[in-house]
Amino acid sequence: MKWLVFSIALGVSAQVPYQRIVEAGKEPGNWLTYSGNYSGHRFSPLTQLTAANVTGLRMKWAHQFPDRRTEVSPIVADGVMYVTGPNSAAALDVRTGRELWSWTRPLPKDYQSIGFGHVNRGPAILDSQLFVTTLDCYLVALDIKSGAERWSVQVADYKPGYSMTVAPLAIRGKVVVGVSGGEAGIRGFVDAYDAPTGKRAWRFHTIPEPGERGHESWATDAWKTGGGSTWVTGSYDPELNLIYWGIGNPSPDWNGDSRPGDNLFTCSFVALDGETGALRWHFQFTPHDTHDWDATHVPVLFDADVRGKRRKLIASANRNAFYYVLDRQSGEFVAGRPYSKQTWAQGLDDRGRPIVNPNTEPSEQGTLLWPNLNGATVWFSPAYSPREGLFYVATREVGSIYYKREADYKPGTFFAGGGENLVPNEEGAGFIRALDAATGEKRWEFPLHSAPWAGVLATAGGLVFSGSDEGNFFALDAHTGKPLWEVQTGGPIAANPISFNIDGKQCVAIAANRVLYVFGL
């Protein structure tokens, strides 16, 4: 038996056509896509919660998952919350948390994750279907009313190291997904599937083969095991019909000797045609990466004035500790600066390429460097407030000693070429930082007790929500960073918050360890 559904949801009948997601800002009481809107803002237009009343937040209900370290970002549509876990999904009554239906897919006994945990970051919804990825590399379409499986398609073979932890991105008629497995020497890709049928519409390989644009950046046959996984959800511009997706590290991670060159399109943003998957532009943040500094971040799209001219922009606080602003029509570098402690580069040149300091490569003796392999930020989402013009990012300041070792490729095994050790007696630091979105200039910071793993949510009520590894879920003033409210959840938070309405009243939700909490006034 490949899947199991338990359903008592006879009344669930939501329909979420593409145009509803395009116009998500017009119905802020729902949360219709991974980042809240296609632009990657993780911003709620709801205004009921403010600095004046946020201290009144209380838990409304909680839902317990069977798996630990939940990283889910739920979808909320028309009174139902949809959540996922590794190879599982469920629909919950948004008023009570009562489970309406659940679905599971058994994991093969020989499956093993290489370089990541058993997690899933959320579903996507389109029309009458919920889309879920599985660790054993299937994309599954479920009926949102009953949880019944409508179709499933194998995206890749898990045995060489491919896996899927990503929340899909649903656009017009298609569902877009990426893969994990960069530490196993896979060849990464972004796929799009026809939403009604599951037929693959296109595939963009992140590691180009001979004859493809970018292949010249691989001087040997290392492209065949080049990595470039795509395990964080992208963003989308419906007007340009461009999908923006972040690409992971090259393989092997810490030993670049076998792969001379820039190793495109690893550690890059790529802009792909939504209809065909054709590459429109790319920007590489860390050429020839040897520190595992993925660019697997949610791209943030916004418009702003640059030197007196209104421009369509895309921004990223990158794992390598630099903040970047690009033109989202062309990929042209607009602005960049460090936003966290880094010791590997003097800065960025006029094209945004790093000016790398000498003696920063991993070595047999060990090379001390900031940031560590988990970066100045990692996969968890930033937030952007159009109200404030600020980009909010959970920031890590942790250094490491990087080591280089031999790397022999064997399918389905760890293909790293080294590793890292944390700096002895150095605990590291964590912050929520607010940056001017157009320039990256720091406006304020809120210190944390340790380096964070939780994402950020901004709201039109002037609040910023996030969480800590110690289990604190908290709200800050979006303009100043002043702490306003916090609650201890009892478990480490490694997920992204969302906001939505229950019967016209604004709520926020966060997953902490294995429990999803919903808070409201």
PALOKE-46421 format. One record per residue (C-alpha): x, y, z. Coordinates in pm, whole numbers, padded with zeros to 5 digits, always signed. Example, Ala and Ser with C-alpha at 12.3 -4.5 7.8 and 13.67 -1.06 7.14 Angstrom:
residues 2
+01230-00450+00780
+01367-00106+00714
end
This chain:
residues 521
+00000+00000+00000
+00167+00322-00115
-00038+00572+00080
-00297+00602+00352
-00568+00863+00397
-00792+00917+00696
-01068+01168+00624
-01359+01323+00814
-01355+01644+00609
-01683+01623+00426
-01729+02000+00439
-01389+02109+00308
-01451+02264-00033
-01199+02545-00090
-01087+02634-00440
-00766+02830-00485
-00722+02923-00852
-00400+03084-00970
-00546+03435-00973
-00623+03415-00602
-00253+03354-00532
-00152+03640-00763
-00385+03868-00564
-00305+03718-00222
-00271+04066-00073
-00643+04124-00128
-00735+03841+00112
-00485+03872+00397
-00691+03646+00619
-00554+03350+00423
-00195+03237+00361
-00203+03090+00011
+00159+03019-00078
+00484+02936+00100
+00602+03296+00149
+00254+03448+00178
+00283+03598-00170
+00475+03523-00489
+00729+03797-00409
+00879+03611-00114
+00785+03882+00137
+00654+03670+00426
+00455+03983+00510
+00099+03991+00640
-00117+04290+00540
-00329+04229+00852
-00325+04520+01096
-00522+04400+01398
-00213+04298+01596
-00009+04604+01697
+00253+04714+01945
-00034+04831+02167
-00210+04494+02196
+00042+04219+02108
+00100+04147+02476
-00253+04006+02478
-00162+03712+02253
-00261+03375+02397
-00246+03023+02261
-00565+02929+02075
-00475+02568+01999
-00184+02334+01927
-00128+02043+01692
+00129+01773+01762
+00327+01611+01480
+00467+01257+01499
+00812+01383+01392
+01058+01608+01571
+01215+01932+01439
+00918+02041+01235
+01011+02301+00972
+00668+02337+00815
+00522+02665+00691
+00147+02598+00670
-00101+02701+00401
-00431+02853+00519
-00730+02874+00284
-01098+02926+00363
-01100+02800+00720
-00858+02510+00672
-00489+02490+00758
-00276+02247+00556
+00045+02113+00710
+00310+01861+00611
+00575+01643+00767
+00822+01399+00613
+00604+01189+00377
+00284+01314+00539
+00019+01584+00517
-00291+01686+00708
-00581+01932+00696
-00677+02104+01022
-00984+02305+01121
-00839+02653+01159
-01070+02735+01452
-00988+02436+01672
-00692+02248+01524
-00912+01940+01480
-00768+01708+01217
-00998+01683+00914
-00792+01439+00711
-00441+01299+00703
-00222+01133+00442
+00100+00936+00471
+00336+00758+00235
+00563+00486+00377
+00933+00558+00346
+01139+00284+00176
+01342+00081+00424
+01666+00149+00236
+01617+00527+00223
+01885+00737+00390
+01924+01113+00411
+02271+01248+00342
+02352+01582+00495
+02002+01680+00614
+01726+01570+00850
+01389+01406+00790
+01187+01724+00741
+00938+01885+00504
+00893+02260+00473
+00534+02277+00360
+00274+02221+00085
+00145+02425-00207
-00218+02468-00308
-00372+02529-00651
-00736+02491-00758
-00867+02186-00568
-00532+02014-00506
-00264+02019-00237
+00090+01941-00353
+00341+01765-00130
+00699+01643-00182
+00837+01328-00022
+01179+01225+00102
+01188+00939-00149
+01149+01194-00430
+00782+01192-00526
+00559+01488-00597
+00205+01405-00487
-00125+01581-00560
-00395+01540-00295
-00762+01634-00310
-00800+01924-00066
-01149+01810+00036
-01068+01450+00125
-00689+01405+00118
-00726+01135-00147
-00428+01098-00375
-00508+01220-00726
-00167+01154-00879
+00197+01105-00788
+00509+01126-00998
+00864+01014-00927
+01087+01320-00959
+01419+01136-00911
+01571+00814-00778
+01650+00849-00408
+01921+00579-00412
+02205+00799-00551
+02122+01061-00287
+01835+01267-00429
+01563+01367-00185
+01291+01631-00150
+01225+01850+00153
+01111+02160-00038
+00769+02323-00031
+00644+02335-00393
+00564+02660-00573
+00231+02655-00759
+00199+02899-01051
-00039+02913-01349
-00112+02549-01438
+00221+02423-01301
+00387+02307-00981
+00757+02384-00944
+00988+02182-00718
+01354+02133-00636
+01570+01859-00485
+01807+01799-00195
+02124+01592-00213
+02417+01828-00272
+02633+01638-00022
+02587+01316-00222
+02721+01444-00554
+02385+01461-00730
+02329+01683-01036
+02068+01932-00924
+01764+02061-01110
+01442+02260-01090
+01132+02087-01231
+00785+02202-01332
+00488+01963-01354
+00145+02005-01509
-00084+02058-01210
-00390+01864-01337
-00199+01556-01460
+00149+01541-01304
+00319+01529-01644
+00659+01695-01636
+00653+02024-01827
+01023+02110-01812
+01350+02056-01626
+01634+02302-01573
+01962+02137-01473
+02159+02356-01235
+02484+02194-01351
+02513+02246-01730
+02629+01964-01954
+02859+02009-02257
+02706+02251-02506
+02489+02427-02247
+02543+02779-02124
+02773+02782-01824
+02942+02449-01891
+03271+02628-01955
+03286+02698-01580
+03353+02327-01523
+03701+02242-01649
+03667+01866-01596
+03399+01596-01587
+03322+01703-01229
+02996+01852-01358
+02850+01501-01359
+02858+01499-00978
+02852+01876-00937
+02581+01919-00671
+02372+02234-00709
+02069+02117-00511
+01753+02333-00502
+01597+02264-00163
+01433+02598-00075
+01121+02739-00241
+01167+03014-00499
+00968+03326-00585
+00774+03431-00894
+00695+03748-01088
+00363+03691-01273
+00409+04004-01484
+00750+03893-01615
+00655+03523-01592
+00992+03457-01429
+01063+03204-01156
+01355+03292-00927
+01529+03004-00753
+01834+02971-00528
+02096+02705-00606
+02305+02513-00354
+02674+02436-00317
+02897+02246-00560
+03018+01894-00479
+03246+01796-00322
+03176+02067-00066
+03517+02152+00080
+03765+02025-00177
+03750+02214-00507
+04062+02061-00664
+03864+01826-00891
+03631+02102-01012
+03839+02407-01118
+03637+02704-01240
+03341+02904-01112
+03116+02594-01114
+02796+02747-01249
+02514+02759-01153
+02598+02664-00796
+02561+02930-00525
+02353+03138-00767
+02011+03282-00826
+01863+03177-01159
+01569+03340-01337
+01371+03083-01537
+01093+03130-01790
+00776+03003-01621
+00645+02846-01941
+00958+02671-02070
+01215+02667-01788
+01466+02846-02013
+01737+03040-01831
+01689+03416-01863
+01973+03525-01635
+02187+03412-01345
+02391+03575-01071
+02655+03380-00879
+02719+03490-00522
+03013+03263-00437
+03212+03142-00741
+03393+02810-00687
+03249+02773-00339
+03454+02557-00100
+03271+02642+00224
+02920+02500+00163
+02765+02847+00129
+02448+02756-00056
+02241+03030-00216
+01929+02835-00122
+01738+03136+00006
+01391+03267-00073
+01443+03549-00328
+01270+03870-00216
+01114+04080-00495
+01033+04449-00453
+01037+04779-00641
+01243+05079-00525
+01411+05394-00646
+01777+05348-00735
+01964+05669-00814
+01638+05839-00899
+01498+05563-01119
+01225+05315-01021
+01353+04960-01068
+01226+04604-01028
+01464+04448-00776
+01545+04115-00615
+01732+04087-00285
+01907+03821-00081
+02085+03811+00252
+02322+03537+00144
+02472+03256+00343
+02819+03398+00266
+02743+03705+00489
+02685+03958+00208
+02355+04127+00126
+02280+04167-00246
+02035+04371-00450
+01995+04281-00819
+01778+04397-01107
+01520+04119-01138
+01467+04177-01510
+01834+04142-01605
+02025+04007-01303
+02247+04317-01300
+02422+04383-00968
+02281+04695-00803
+02415+04702-00446
+02585+04481-00188
+02758+04488+00148
+02828+04259+00445
+02542+04224+00692
+02718+03983+00928
+03073+03905+01039
+03285+03765+00757
+03661+03721+00708
+03680+03563+00363
+03648+03864+00128
+03764+04228+00112
+03429+04320-00041
+03245+04305-00373
+03360+04454-00703
+03142+04663-00936
+02980+04348-01075
+02910+04200-00733
+03188+03943-00756
+03368+03883-00424
+03724+04006-00381
+03853+03698-00200
+04117+03726+00070
+04425+03501+00042
+04458+03184+00248
+04087+03132+00303
+04054+02788+00141
+04000+02481+00360
+04329+02312+00440
+04462+01992+00594
+04577+02190+00897
+04250+02382+00921
+04154+02738+00819
+03970+02966+01058
+03695+03166+00887
+03363+03346+00938
+03088+03254+00865
+03071+02881+00933
+02912+02635+00690
+02563+02721+00818
+02633+03074+00710
+02527+03415+00826
+02176+03287+00756
+02057+02955+00618
+01737+02823+00461
+01483+02989+00691
+01291+03280+00540
+01361+03651+00568
+01075+03901+00556
+01021+04228+00375
+00786+04505+00486
+00661+04740+00212
+00534+04957+00498
+00884+05008+00642
+01100+04943+00334
+01302+04705+00551
+01439+04355+00496
+01439+04145+00815
+01676+03849+00849
+01762+03608+01130
+02140+03631+01140
+02409+03393+01265
+02762+03499+01365
+02954+03175+01403
+03308+03096+01290
+03459+02761+01196
+03785+02588+01122
+03752+02443+00771
+03934+02122+00679
+04015+01976+00337
+04030+01600+00272
+04033+01364-00023
+03699+01312-00194
+03613+00990-00377
+03269+00977-00535
+03052+00675-00462
+02680+00698-00543
+02457+00736-00241
+02733+00827+00004
+02865+01146+00161
+03079+01330-00096
+03227+01621+00094
+03607+01639+00070
+03647+01776+00421
+03448+01932+00700
+03453+02191+00975
+03493+02227+01349
+03345+02514+01545
+03587+02755+01704
+03681+02624+02052
+03520+02816+02339
+03330+03032+02090
+02952+02999+02125
+02862+03231+01839
+02594+03496+01835
+02251+03551+01687
+02045+03853+01586
+01732+03965+01411
+01857+04242+01184
+01661+04502+00991
+01831+04621+00671
+01738+04896+00431
+01604+04678+00150
+01751+04892-00130
+02103+04924+00014
+02156+04663+00287
+02241+04931+00544
+02163+04808+00896
+01881+04999+01068
+01855+04799+01390
+01934+04463+01548
+01786+04254+01825
+02033+04015+01996
+01946+03649+02058
+02093+03406+02309
+02231+03183+02032
+02252+03153+01655
+01895+03117+01519
+01725+02856+01300
+01386+03025+01271
+01249+03249+00998
+01093+03593+01023
+00741+03732+00966
+00658+04102+00923
+00308+04248+00952
+00132+04569+00848
+00051+04622+01215
+00417+04715+01265
+00538+04384+01412
+00815+04134+01339
+00778+03776+01469
+01051+03515+01498
+01174+03237+01726
+01486+03106+01895
+01665+02776+01940
+01576+02799+02308
+01205+02787+02219
+01110+03152+02262
+00855+03287+02013
+00859+03667+02019
+00739+03991+01861
+00947+04303+01795
+00859+04654+01687
+00916+04652+01310
+01051+05009+01308
+01285+04999+01607
+01345+04634+01701
+01213+04692+02052
+01096+04363+02213
+00721+04361+02277
+00607+04006+02359
+00740+03654+02399
+00625+03308+02498
+00822+02993+02577
+00704+02708+02353
+00904+02431+02517
+01091+02326+02204
+01355+02464+01964
+01208+02666+01676
+01336+02589+01325
+01042+02701+01114
+00885+03011+00958
+00592+03199+01117
+00271+03283+00929
-00031+03506+01001
-00399+03464+00910
-00752+03525+01040
-00981+03307+01246
-01336+03447+01224
-01195+03790+01138
-00938+03793+01417
-00566+03795+01335
-00358+03502+01453
+00003+03389+01416
+00133+03033+01396
+00475+02878+01450
+00607+02522+01468
+00837+02446+01762
+01002+02106+01762
+00705+01872+01705
+00420+02109+01797
+00243+02371+01585
+00109+02658+01799
-00156+02913+01700
-00177+03240+01896
-00446+03507+01893
-00599+03781+02108
end
